[in-house]
Amino acid sequence: MSGELLMTEPVSATDPAVETATEAQPSYVKLAMRNMVKKKGISLKHFFLTTAALLAFFVGISYLTRP
């Protein structure tokens, strides 16, 4: 085993078992991106609400901790 790479059976990229497994369960990122595209208004609303909340939080913290 000195530097040898042992492979029993190479997995082909066109193997139907591999393709159906990846097609049956898309990744979480793919699902999230598809969901964001479908619901543009809600995603934008949540983005701006989060931005406003963070800005208010940082302004509030800076006001409370001023010297």
PDB file of N, CA, C, O and CB in Angstrom:
ATOM      1  N   MET A   1       0.814  -1.196   0.000  1.00  0.00           N
ATOM      2  CA  MET A   1       0.000   0.000   0.000  1.00  0.00           C
ATOM      3  C   MET A   1       0.854   1.255   0.000  1.00  0.00           C
ATOM      4  O   MET A   1       0.383   2.315   0.412  1.00  0.00           O
ATOM      5  CB  MET A   1      -0.924   0.001   1.191  1.00  0.00           C
ATOM      6  N   SER A   2       2.048   1.168  -0.434  1.00  0.00           N
ATOM      7  CA  SER A   2       2.909   2.339  -0.425  1.00  0.00           C
ATOM      8  C   SER A   2       2.576   3.242  -1.606  1.00  0.00           C
ATOM      9  O   SER A   2       3.135   3.083  -2.691  1.00  0.00           O
ATOM     10  CB  SER A   2       4.388   1.925  -0.462  1.00  0.00           C
ATOM     11  N   GLY A   3       1.661   4.196  -1.393  1.00  0.00           N
ATOM     12  CA  GLY A   3       1.316   5.170  -2.414  1.00  0.00           C
ATOM     13  C   GLY A   3       0.365   4.662  -3.485  1.00  0.00           C
ATOM     14  O   GLY A   3       0.150   5.356  -4.479  1.00  0.00           O
ATOM     15  N   GLU A   4      -0.211   3.482  -3.322  1.00  0.00           N
ATOM     16  CA  GLU A   4      -1.128   2.964  -4.326  1.00  0.00           C
ATOM     17  C   GLU A   4      -2.550   3.379  -3.988  1.00  0.00           C
ATOM     18  O   GLU A   4      -2.958   3.383  -2.826  1.00  0.00           O
ATOM     19  CB  GLU A   4      -1.021   1.432  -4.427  1.00  0.00           C
ATOM     20  N   LEU A   5      -3.285   3.724  -5.016  1.00  0.00           N
ATOM     21  CA  LEU A   5      -4.690   4.063  -4.844  1.00  0.00           C
ATOM     22  C   LEU A   5      -5.509   2.850  -5.242  1.00  0.00           C
ATOM     23  O   LEU A   5      -5.469   2.423  -6.396  1.00  0.00           O
ATOM     24  CB  LEU A   5      -5.089   5.320  -5.687  1.00  0.00           C
ATOM     25  N   LEU A   6      -6.239   2.301  -4.313  1.00  0.00           N
ATOM     26  CA  LEU A   6      -7.017   1.107  -4.589  1.00  0.00           C
ATOM     27  C   LEU A   6      -8.461   1.490  -4.868  1.00  0.00           C
ATOM     28  O   LEU A   6      -9.123   2.109  -4.035  1.00  0.00           O
ATOM     29  CB  LEU A   6      -6.935   0.115  -3.418  1.00  0.00           C
ATOM     30  N   MET A   7      -8.939   1.117  -6.041  1.00  0.00           N
ATOM     31  CA  MET A   7     -10.337   1.346  -6.391  1.00  0.00           C
ATOM     32  C   MET A   7     -10.911   0.021  -6.856  1.00  0.00           C
ATOM     33  O   MET A   7     -10.341  -0.629  -7.733  1.00  0.00           O
ATOM     34  CB  MET A   7     -10.489   2.455  -7.493  1.00  0.00           C
ATOM     35  N   THR A   8     -12.014  -0.379  -6.289  1.00  0.00           N
ATOM     36  CA  THR A   8     -12.591  -1.654  -6.672  1.00  0.00           C
ATOM     37  C   THR A   8     -13.399  -1.534  -7.956  1.00  0.00           C
ATOM     38  O   THR A   8     -13.214  -2.328  -8.878  1.00  0.00           O
ATOM     39  CB  THR A   8     -13.463  -2.191  -5.555  1.00  0.00           C
ATOM     40  N   GLU A   9     -14.289  -0.554  -8.026  1.00  0.00           N
ATOM     41  CA  GLU A   9     -15.135  -0.414  -9.206  1.00  0.00           C
ATOM     42  C   GLU A   9     -15.425   1.065  -9.421  1.00  0.00           C
ATOM     43  O   GLU A   9     -16.044   1.691  -8.560  1.00  0.00           O
ATOM     44  CB  GLU A   9     -16.458  -1.228  -9.054  1.00  0.00           C
ATOM     45  N   PRO A  10     -15.006   1.636 -10.524  1.00  0.00           N
ATOM     46  CA  PRO A  10     -15.260   3.060 -10.749  1.00  0.00           C
ATOM     47  C   PRO A  10     -16.744   3.326 -10.964  1.00  0.00           C
ATOM     48  O   PRO A  10     -17.451   2.523 -11.574  1.00  0.00           O
ATOM     49  CB  PRO A  10     -14.458   3.564 -11.952  1.00  0.00           C
ATOM     50  N   VAL A  11     -17.200   4.456 -10.458  1.00  0.00           N
ATOM     51  CA  VAL A  11     -18.596   4.839 -10.616  1.00  0.00           C
ATOM     52  C   VAL A  11     -18.686   5.762 -11.816  1.00  0.00           C
ATOM     53  O   VAL A  11     -18.015   6.792 -11.873  1.00  0.00           O
ATOM     54  CB  VAL A  11     -19.158   5.525  -9.327  1.00  0.00           C
ATOM     55  N   SER A  12     -19.506   5.393 -12.756  1.00  0.00           N
ATOM     56  CA  SER A  12     -19.656   6.177 -13.982  1.00  0.00           C
ATOM     57  C   SER A  12     -20.574   7.365 -13.729  1.00  0.00           C
ATOM     58  O   SER A  12     -21.493   7.286 -12.914  1.00  0.00           O
ATOM     59  CB  SER A  12     -20.210   5.302 -15.130  1.00  0.00           C
ATOM     60  N   ALA A  13     -20.320   8.467 -14.431  1.00  0.00           N
ATOM     61  CA  ALA A  13     -21.175   9.646 -14.299  1.00  0.00           C
ATOM     62  C   ALA A  13     -22.539   9.396 -14.919  1.00  0.00           C
ATOM     63  O   ALA A  13     -23.504  10.089 -14.598  1.00  0.00           O
ATOM     64  CB  ALA A  13     -20.516  10.866 -14.949  1.00  0.00           C
ATOM     65  N   THR A  14     -22.625   8.413 -15.805  1.00  0.00           N
ATOM     66  CA  THR A  14     -23.902   8.109 -16.448  1.00  0.00           C
ATOM     67  C   THR A  14     -24.600   6.923 -15.801  1.00  0.00           C
ATOM     68  O   THR A  14     -25.530   6.365 -16.382  1.00  0.00           O
ATOM     69  CB  THR A  14     -23.692   7.836 -17.920  1.00  0.00           C
ATOM     70  N   ASP A  15     -24.174   6.538 -14.632  1.00  0.00           N
ATOM     71  CA  ASP A  15     -24.795   5.437 -13.910  1.00  0.00           C
ATOM     72  C   ASP A  15     -26.220   5.842 -13.537  1.00  0.00           C
ATOM     73  O   ASP A  15     -26.397   6.857 -12.863  1.00  0.00           O
ATOM     74  CB  ASP A  15     -23.968   5.057 -12.640  1.00  0.00           C
ATOM     75  N   PRO A  16     -27.244   5.087 -13.949  1.00  0.00           N
ATOM     76  CA  PRO A  16     -28.625   5.496 -13.673  1.00  0.00           C
ATOM     77  C   PRO A  16     -28.948   5.569 -12.187  1.00  0.00           C
ATOM     78  O   PRO A  16     -29.767   6.394 -11.781  1.00  0.00           O
ATOM     79  CB  PRO A  16     -29.578   4.546 -14.337  1.00  0.00           C
ATOM     80  N   ALA A  17     -28.327   4.731 -11.368  1.00  0.00           N
ATOM     81  CA  ALA A  17     -28.605   4.772  -9.932  1.00  0.00           C
ATOM     82  C   ALA A  17     -28.125   6.084  -9.327  1.00  0.00           C
ATOM     83  O   ALA A  17     -28.786   6.639  -8.448  1.00  0.00           O
ATOM     84  CB  ALA A  17     -27.938   3.586  -9.220  1.00  0.00           C
ATOM     85  N   VAL A  18     -26.983   6.587  -9.787  1.00  0.00           N
ATOM     86  CA  VAL A  18     -26.451   7.845  -9.272  1.00  0.00           C
ATOM     87  C   VAL A  18     -27.307   9.008  -9.746  1.00  0.00           C
ATOM     88  O   VAL A  18     -27.582   9.927  -8.975  1.00  0.00           O
ATOM     89  CB  VAL A  18     -24.990   8.042  -9.712  1.00  0.00           C
ATOM     90  N   GLU A  19     -27.736   8.980 -11.013  1.00  0.00           N
ATOM     91  CA  GLU A  19     -28.535  10.077 -11.557  1.00  0.00           C
ATOM     92  C   GLU A  19     -29.883  10.179 -10.873  1.00  0.00           C
ATOM     93  O   GLU A  19     -30.323  11.287 -10.564  1.00  0.00           O
ATOM     94  CB  GLU A  19     -28.729   9.898 -13.050  1.00  0.00           C
ATOM     95  N   THR A  20     -30.558   9.060 -10.625  1.00  0.00           N
ATOM     96  CA  THR A  20     -31.872   9.123 -10.003  1.00  0.00           C
ATOM     97  C   THR A  20     -31.765   9.578  -8.557  1.00  0.00           C
ATOM     98  O   THR A  20     -32.675  10.234  -8.050  1.00  0.00           O
ATOM     99  CB  THR A  20     -32.564   7.766 -10.079  1.00  0.00           C
ATOM    100  N   ALA A  21     -30.680   9.246  -7.890  1.00  0.00           N
ATOM    101  CA  ALA A  21     -30.522   9.679  -6.503  1.00  0.00           C
ATOM    102  C   ALA A  21     -30.352  11.191  -6.438  1.00  0.00           C
ATOM    103  O   ALA A  21     -30.896  11.831  -5.539  1.00  0.00           O
ATOM    104  CB  ALA A  21     -29.318   8.976  -5.848  1.00  0.00           C
ATOM    105  N   THR A  22     -29.607  11.772  -7.375  1.00  0.00           N
ATOM    106  CA  THR A  22     -29.409  13.220  -7.330  1.00  0.00           C
ATOM    107  C   THR A  22     -30.635  13.954  -7.846  1.00  0.00           C
ATOM    108  O   THR A  22     -30.936  15.050  -7.373  1.00  0.00           O
ATOM    109  CB  THR A  22     -28.179  13.618  -8.146  1.00  0.00           C
ATOM    110  N   GLU A  23     -31.351  13.374  -8.806  1.00  0.00           N
ATOM    111  CA  GLU A  23     -32.542  14.039  -9.323  1.00  0.00           C
ATOM    112  C   GLU A  23     -33.705  13.929  -8.350  1.00  0.00           C
ATOM    113  O   GLU A  23     -34.533  14.838  -8.283  1.00  0.00           O
ATOM    114  CB  GLU A  23     -32.934  13.450 -10.668  1.00  0.00           C
ATOM    115  N   ALA A  24     -33.788  12.851  -7.603  1.00  0.00           N
ATOM    116  CA  ALA A  24     -34.902  12.645  -6.691  1.00  0.00           C
ATOM    117  C   ALA A  24     -34.843  13.623  -5.521  1.00  0.00           C
ATOM    118  O   ALA A  24     -35.883  14.085  -5.050  1.00  0.00           O
ATOM    119  CB  ALA A  24     -34.906  11.207  -6.178  1.00  0.00           C
ATOM    120  N   GLN A  25     -33.650  13.941  -5.051  1.00  0.00           N
ATOM    121  CA  GLN A  25     -33.519  14.836  -3.914  1.00  0.00           C
ATOM    122  C   GLN A  25     -32.587  15.984  -4.272  1.00  0.00           C
ATOM    123  O   GLN A  25     -31.373  15.867  -4.105  1.00  0.00           O
ATOM    124  CB  GLN A  25     -33.000  14.080  -2.677  1.00  0.00           C
ATOM    125  N   PRO A  26     -33.145  17.111  -4.770  1.00  0.00           N
ATOM    126  CA  PRO A  26     -32.289  18.264  -5.056  1.00  0.00           C
ATOM    127  C   PRO A  26     -31.700  18.810  -3.759  1.00  0.00           C
ATOM    128  O   PRO A  26     -32.259  18.615  -2.680  1.00  0.00           O
ATOM    129  CB  PRO A  26     -33.083  19.370  -5.796  1.00  0.00           C
ATOM    130  N   SER A  27     -30.594  19.478  -3.877  1.00  0.00           N
ATOM    131  CA  SER A  27     -29.921  19.977  -2.685  1.00  0.00           C
ATOM    132  C   SER A  27     -30.760  21.058  -2.005  1.00  0.00           C
ATOM    133  O   SER A  27     -31.645  21.654  -2.618  1.00  0.00           O
ATOM    134  CB  SER A  27     -28.533  20.525  -3.043  1.00  0.00           C
ATOM    135  N   TYR A  28     -30.470  21.293  -0.761  1.00  0.00           N
ATOM    136  CA  TYR A  28     -31.192  22.307   0.010  1.00  0.00           C
ATOM    137  C   TYR A  28     -31.031  23.681  -0.617  1.00  0.00           C
ATOM    138  O   TYR A  28     -31.976  24.469  -0.644  1.00  0.00           O
ATOM    139  CB  TYR A  28     -30.700  22.331   1.459  1.00  0.00           C
ATOM    140  N   VAL A  29     -29.842  23.970  -1.118  1.00  0.00           N
ATOM    141  CA  VAL A  29     -29.589  25.281  -1.721  1.00  0.00           C
ATOM    142  C   VAL A  29     -30.446  25.459  -2.968  1.00  0.00           C
ATOM    143  O   VAL A  29     -31.008  26.531  -3.189  1.00  0.00           O
ATOM    144  CB  VAL A  29     -28.091  25.444  -2.072  1.00  0.00           C
ATOM    145  N   LYS A  30     -30.547  24.408  -3.783  1.00  0.00           N
ATOM    146  CA  LYS A  30     -31.373  24.487  -4.988  1.00  0.00           C
ATOM    147  C   LYS A  30     -32.827  24.746  -4.632  1.00  0.00           C
ATOM    148  O   LYS A  30     -33.488  25.573  -5.260  1.00  0.00           O
ATOM    149  CB  LYS A  30     -31.254  23.199  -5.807  1.00  0.00           C
ATOM    150  N   LEU A  31     -33.324  24.040  -3.626  1.00  0.00           N
ATOM    151  CA  LEU A  31     -34.710  24.235  -3.213  1.00  0.00           C
ATOM    152  C   LEU A  31     -34.941  25.637  -2.670  1.00  0.00           C
ATOM    153  O   LEU A  31     -35.972  26.250  -2.946  1.00  0.00           O
ATOM    154  CB  LEU A  31     -35.097  23.204  -2.166  1.00  0.00           C
ATOM    155  N   ALA A  32     -33.990  26.146  -1.901  1.00  0.00           N
ATOM    156  CA  ALA A  32     -34.132  27.488  -1.341  1.00  0.00           C
ATOM    157  C   ALA A  32     -34.110  28.545  -2.438  1.00  0.00           C
ATOM    158  O   ALA A  32     -34.889  29.497  -2.397  1.00  0.00           O
ATOM    159  CB  ALA A  32     -33.020  27.762  -0.325  1.00  0.00           C
ATOM    160  N   MET A  33     -33.225  28.385  -3.418  1.00  0.00           N
ATOM    161  CA  MET A  33     -33.165  29.349  -4.517  1.00  0.00           C
ATOM    162  C   MET A  33     -34.450  29.305  -5.343  1.00  0.00           C
ATOM    163  O   MET A  33     -34.971  30.350  -5.734  1.00  0.00           O
ATOM    164  CB  MET A  33     -31.944  29.069  -5.415  1.00  0.00           C
ATOM    165  N   ARG A  34     -34.959  28.112  -5.608  1.00  0.00           N
ATOM    166  CA  ARG A  34     -36.202  27.992  -6.373  1.00  0.00           C
ATOM    167  C   ARG A  34     -37.356  28.635  -5.612  1.00  0.00           C
ATOM    168  O   ARG A  34     -38.204  29.298  -6.209  1.00  0.00           O
ATOM    169  CB  ARG A  34     -36.517  26.511  -6.672  1.00  0.00           C
ATOM    170  N   ASN A  35     -37.388  28.443  -4.308  1.00  0.00           N
ATOM    171  CA  ASN A  35     -38.438  29.022  -3.482  1.00  0.00           C
ATOM    172  C   ASN A  35     -38.345  30.546  -3.475  1.00  0.00           C
ATOM    173  O   ASN A  35     -39.370  31.228  -3.513  1.00  0.00           O
ATOM    174  CB  ASN A  35     -38.352  28.478  -2.053  1.00  0.00           C
ATOM    175  N   MET A  36     -37.126  31.086  -3.428  1.00  0.00           N
ATOM    176  CA  MET A  36     -36.957  32.541  -3.447  1.00  0.00           C
ATOM    177  C   MET A  36     -37.423  33.132  -4.764  1.00  0.00           C
ATOM    178  O   MET A  36     -38.013  34.212  -4.782  1.00  0.00           O
ATOM    179  CB  MET A  36     -35.499  32.913  -3.201  1.00  0.00           C
ATOM    180  N   VAL A  37     -37.167  32.440  -5.867  1.00  0.00           N
ATOM    181  CA  VAL A  37     -37.589  32.937  -7.175  1.00  0.00           C
ATOM    182  C   VAL A  37     -39.107  32.930  -7.277  1.00  0.00           C
ATOM    183  O   VAL A  37     -39.698  33.847  -7.848  1.00  0.00           O
ATOM    184  CB  VAL A  37     -36.973  32.091  -8.305  1.00  0.00           C
ATOM    185  N   LYS A  38     -39.740  31.902  -6.729  1.00  0.00           N
ATOM    186  CA  LYS A  38     -41.200  31.820  -6.782  1.00  0.00           C
ATOM    187  C   LYS A  38     -41.857  32.908  -5.938  1.00  0.00           C
ATOM    188  O   LYS A  38     -42.893  33.448  -6.328  1.00  0.00           O
ATOM    189  CB  LYS A  38     -41.667  30.446  -6.311  1.00  0.00           C
ATOM    190  N   LYS A  39     -41.276  33.234  -4.798  1.00  0.00           N
ATOM    191  CA  LYS A  39     -41.893  34.165  -3.846  1.00  0.00           C
ATOM    192  C   LYS A  39     -41.036  35.408  -3.704  1.00  0.00           C
ATOM    193  O   LYS A  39     -40.504  35.688  -2.629  1.00  0.00           O
ATOM    194  CB  LYS A  39     -42.096  33.496  -2.471  1.00  0.00           C
ATOM    195  N   LYS A  40     -40.903  36.155  -4.799  1.00  0.00           N
ATOM    196  CA  LYS A  40     -40.029  37.333  -4.801  1.00  0.00           C
ATOM    197  C   LYS A  40     -40.464  38.372  -3.774  1.00  0.00           C
ATOM    198  O   LYS A  40     -39.636  38.894  -3.028  1.00  0.00           O
ATOM    199  CB  LYS A  40     -40.002  37.963  -6.185  1.00  0.00           C
ATOM    200  N   GLY A  41     -41.750  38.671  -3.733  1.00  0.00           N
ATOM    201  CA  GLY A  41     -42.247  39.719  -2.847  1.00  0.00           C
ATOM    202  C   GLY A  41     -41.974  39.432  -1.385  1.00  0.00           C
ATOM    203  O   GLY A  41     -41.548  40.315  -0.641  1.00  0.00           O
ATOM    204  N   ILE A  42     -42.216  38.219  -0.980  1.00  0.00           N
ATOM    205  CA  ILE A  42     -42.014  37.847   0.424  1.00  0.00           C
ATOM    206  C   ILE A  42     -40.533  37.885   0.770  1.00  0.00           C
ATOM    207  O   ILE A  42     -40.152  38.358   1.840  1.00  0.00           O
ATOM    208  CB  ILE A  42     -42.595  36.443   0.710  1.00  0.00           C
ATOM    209  N   SER A  43     -39.698  37.387  -0.137  1.00  0.00           N
ATOM    210  CA  SER A  43     -38.258  37.381   0.124  1.00  0.00           C
ATOM    211  C   SER A  43     -37.719  38.796   0.250  1.00  0.00           C
ATOM    212  O   SER A  43     -36.927  39.084   1.147  1.00  0.00           O
ATOM    213  CB  SER A  43     -37.516  36.637  -0.986  1.00  0.00           C
ATOM    214  N   LEU A  44     -38.145  39.681  -0.644  1.00  0.00           N
ATOM    215  CA  LEU A  44     -37.688  41.074  -0.576  1.00  0.00           C
ATOM    216  C   LEU A  44     -38.196  41.748   0.692  1.00  0.00           C
ATOM    217  O   LEU A  44     -37.463  42.497   1.338  1.00  0.00           O
ATOM    218  CB  LEU A  44     -38.155  41.859  -1.816  1.00  0.00           C
ATOM    219  N   LYS A  45     -39.445  41.484   1.048  1.00  0.00           N
ATOM    220  CA  LYS A  45     -40.011  42.065   2.272  1.00  0.00           C
ATOM    221  C   LYS A  45     -39.213  41.617   3.495  1.00  0.00           C
ATOM    222  O   LYS A  45     -38.876  42.431   4.354  1.00  0.00           O
ATOM    223  CB  LYS A  45     -41.498  41.666   2.428  1.00  0.00           C
ATOM    224  N   HIS A  46     -38.917  40.334   3.567  1.00  0.00           N
ATOM    225  CA  HIS A  46     -38.143  39.824   4.701  1.00  0.00           C
ATOM    226  C   HIS A  46     -36.730  40.390   4.711  1.00  0.00           C
ATOM    227  O   HIS A  46     -36.185  40.680   5.776  1.00  0.00           O
ATOM    228  CB  HIS A  46     -38.090  38.299   4.664  1.00  0.00           C
ATOM    229  N   PHE A  47     -36.132  40.550   3.523  1.00  0.00           N
ATOM    230  CA  PHE A  47     -34.789  41.124   3.447  1.00  0.00           C
ATOM    231  C   PHE A  47     -34.786  42.546   3.997  1.00  0.00           C
ATOM    232  O   PHE A  47     -33.928  42.892   4.809  1.00  0.00           O
ATOM    233  CB  PHE A  47     -34.274  41.110   1.994  1.00  0.00           C
ATOM    234  N   PHE A  48     -35.739  43.375   3.561  1.00  0.00           N
ATOM    235  CA  PHE A  48     -35.768  44.763   4.021  1.00  0.00           C
ATOM    236  C   PHE A  48     -36.158  44.869   5.493  1.00  0.00           C
ATOM    237  O   PHE A  48     -35.658  45.746   6.197  1.00  0.00           O
ATOM    238  CB  PHE A  48     -36.736  45.574   3.172  1.00  0.00           C
ATOM    239  N   LEU A  49     -37.031  44.002   5.964  1.00  0.00           N
ATOM    240  CA  LEU A  49     -37.360  44.000   7.395  1.00  0.00           C
ATOM    241  C   LEU A  49     -36.145  43.614   8.236  1.00  0.00           C
ATOM    242  O   LEU A  49     -35.902  44.206   9.287  1.00  0.00           O
ATOM    243  CB  LEU A  49     -38.525  43.033   7.678  1.00  0.00           C
ATOM    244  N   THR A  50     -35.393  42.637   7.782  1.00  0.00           N
ATOM    245  CA  THR A  50     -34.186  42.222   8.496  1.00  0.00           C
ATOM    246  C   THR A  50     -33.156  43.339   8.503  1.00  0.00           C
ATOM    247  O   THR A  50     -32.516  43.594   9.523  1.00  0.00           O
ATOM    248  CB  THR A  50     -33.592  40.959   7.864  1.00  0.00           C
ATOM    249  N   THR A  51     -32.993  44.007   7.360  1.00  0.00           N
ATOM    250  CA  THR A  51     -32.045  45.121   7.271  1.00  0.00           C
ATOM    251  C   THR A  51     -32.445  46.248   8.215  1.00  0.00           C
ATOM    252  O   THR A  51     -31.600  46.795   8.923  1.00  0.00           O
ATOM    253  CB  THR A  51     -31.962  45.646   5.827  1.00  0.00           C
ATOM    254  N   ALA A  52     -33.733  46.596   8.229  1.00  0.00           N
ATOM    255  CA  ALA A  52     -34.210  47.664   9.111  1.00  0.00           C
ATOM    256  C   ALA A  52     -34.047  47.276  10.580  1.00  0.00           C
ATOM    257  O   ALA A  52     -33.674  48.108  11.406  1.00  0.00           O
ATOM    258  CB  ALA A  52     -35.681  47.989   8.810  1.00  0.00           C
ATOM    259  N   ALA A  53     -34.326  46.018  10.903  1.00  0.00           N
ATOM    260  CA  ALA A  53     -34.196  45.562  12.288  1.00  0.00           C
ATOM    261  C   ALA A  53     -32.741  45.593  12.739  1.00  0.00           C
ATOM    262  O   ALA A  53     -32.449  46.011  13.859  1.00  0.00           O
ATOM    263  CB  ALA A  53     -34.765  44.145  12.442  1.00  0.00           C
ATOM    264  N   LEU A  54     -31.825  45.156  11.878  1.00  0.00           N
ATOM    265  CA  LEU A  54     -30.405  45.195  12.238  1.00  0.00           C
ATOM    266  C   LEU A  54     -29.918  46.626  12.402  1.00  0.00           C
ATOM    267  O   LEU A  54     -29.164  46.930  13.326  1.00  0.00           O
ATOM    268  CB  LEU A  54     -29.566  44.477  11.182  1.00  0.00           C
ATOM    269  N   LEU A  55     -30.347  47.499  11.507  1.00  0.00           N
ATOM    270  CA  LEU A  55     -29.958  48.904  11.610  1.00  0.00           C
ATOM    271  C   LEU A  55     -30.485  49.510  12.908  1.00  0.00           C
ATOM    272  O   LEU A  55     -29.756  50.214  13.606  1.00  0.00           O
ATOM    273  CB  LEU A  55     -30.479  49.701  10.397  1.00  0.00           C
ATOM    274  N   ALA A  56     -31.747  49.239  13.232  1.00  0.00           N
ATOM    275  CA  ALA A  56     -32.322  49.745  14.479  1.00  0.00           C
ATOM    276  C   ALA A  56     -31.591  49.167  15.689  1.00  0.00           C
ATOM    277  O   ALA A  56     -31.354  49.877  16.666  1.00  0.00           O
ATOM    278  CB  ALA A  56     -33.819  49.409  14.554  1.00  0.00           C
ATOM    279  N   PHE A  57     -31.236  47.896  15.629  1.00  0.00           N
ATOM    280  CA  PHE A  57     -30.509  47.264  16.724  1.00  0.00           C
ATOM    281  C   PHE A  57     -29.156  47.936  16.938  1.00  0.00           C
ATOM    282  O   PHE A  57     -28.794  48.270  18.066  1.00  0.00           O
ATOM    283  CB  PHE A  57     -30.320  45.769  16.448  1.00  0.00           C
ATOM    284  N   PHE A  58     -28.410  48.134  15.846  1.00  0.00           N
ATOM    285  CA  PHE A  58     -27.086  48.748  15.974  1.00  0.00           C
ATOM    286  C   PHE A  58     -27.170  50.194  16.440  1.00  0.00           C
ATOM    287  O   PHE A  58     -26.340  50.634  17.236  1.00  0.00           O
ATOM    288  CB  PHE A  58     -26.347  48.680  14.650  1.00  0.00           C
ATOM    289  N   VAL A  59     -28.149  50.934  15.961  1.00  0.00           N
ATOM    290  CA  VAL A  59     -28.322  52.316  16.423  1.00  0.00           C
ATOM    291  C   VAL A  59     -28.711  52.320  17.896  1.00  0.00           C
ATOM    292  O   VAL A  59     -28.213  53.143  18.665  1.00  0.00           O
ATOM    293  CB  VAL A  59     -29.396  53.056  15.576  1.00  0.00           C
ATOM    294  N   GLY A  60     -29.589  51.416  18.292  1.00  0.00           N
ATOM    295  CA  GLY A  60     -29.990  51.328  19.694  1.00  0.00           C
ATOM    296  C   GLY A  60     -28.835  50.955  20.605  1.00  0.00           C
ATOM    297  O   GLY A  60     -28.680  51.541  21.676  1.00  0.00           O
ATOM    298  N   ILE A  61     -28.035  50.005  20.204  1.00  0.00           N
ATOM    299  CA  ILE A  61     -26.873  49.603  21.006  1.00  0.00           C
ATOM    300  C   ILE A  61     -25.869  50.745  21.103  1.00  0.00           C
ATOM    301  O   ILE A  61     -25.309  50.997  22.171  1.00  0.00           O
ATOM    302  CB  ILE A  61     -26.200  48.353  20.400  1.00  0.00           C
ATOM    303  N   SER A  62     -25.641  51.433  19.988  1.00  0.00           N
ATOM    304  CA  SER A  62     -24.679  52.543  20.034  1.00  0.00           C
ATOM    305  C   SER A  62     -25.211  53.686  20.905  1.00  0.00           C
ATOM    306  O   SER A  62     -24.432  54.374  21.565  1.00  0.00           O
ATOM    307  CB  SER A  62     -24.378  53.057  18.604  1.00  0.00           C
ATOM    308  N   TYR A  63     -26.523  53.890  20.911  1.00  0.00           N
ATOM    309  CA  TYR A  63     -27.111  54.930  21.760  1.00  0.00           C
ATOM    310  C   TYR A  63     -26.979  54.548  23.238  1.00  0.00           C
ATOM    311  O   TYR A  63     -26.653  55.392  24.072  1.00  0.00           O
ATOM    312  CB  TYR A  63     -28.600  55.155  21.393  1.00  0.00           C
ATOM    313  N   LEU A  64     -27.230  53.289  23.556  1.00  0.00           N
ATOM    314  CA  LEU A  64     -27.173  52.852  24.951  1.00  0.00           C
ATOM    315  C   LEU A  64     -25.750  52.784  25.492  1.00  0.00           C
ATOM    316  O   LEU A  64     -25.546  52.940  26.696  1.00  0.00           O
ATOM    317  CB  LEU A  64     -27.827  51.500  25.090  1.00  0.00           C
ATOM    318  N   THR A  65     -24.781  52.560  24.644  1.00  0.00           N
ATOM    319  CA  THR A  65     -23.399  52.403  25.113  1.00  0.00           C
ATOM    320  C   THR A  65     -22.543  53.629  24.843  1.00  0.00           C
ATOM    321  O   THR A  65     -21.316  53.551  24.898  1.00  0.00           O
ATOM    322  CB  THR A  65     -22.767  51.199  24.459  1.00  0.00           C
ATOM    323  N   ARG A  66     -23.172  54.752  24.553  1.00  0.00           N
ATOM    324  CA  ARG A  66     -22.373  55.959  24.281  1.00  0.00           C
ATOM    325  C   ARG A  66     -21.728  56.441  25.586  1.00  0.00           C
ATOM    326  O   ARG A  66     -22.264  56.209  26.670  1.00  0.00           O
ATOM    327  CB  ARG A  66     -23.262  57.093  23.649  1.00  0.00           C
ATOM    328  N   PRO A  67     -20.600  57.100  25.479  1.00  0.00           N
ATOM    329  CA  PRO A  67     -19.909  57.559  26.696  1.00  0.00           C
ATOM    330  C   PRO A  67     -20.586  58.760  27.342  1.00  0.00           C
ATOM    331  O   PRO A  67     -20.119  59.253  28.369  1.00  0.00           O
ATOM    332  CB  PRO A  67     -18.472  57.911  26.373  1.00  0.00           C
TER     333      PRO A  67
END
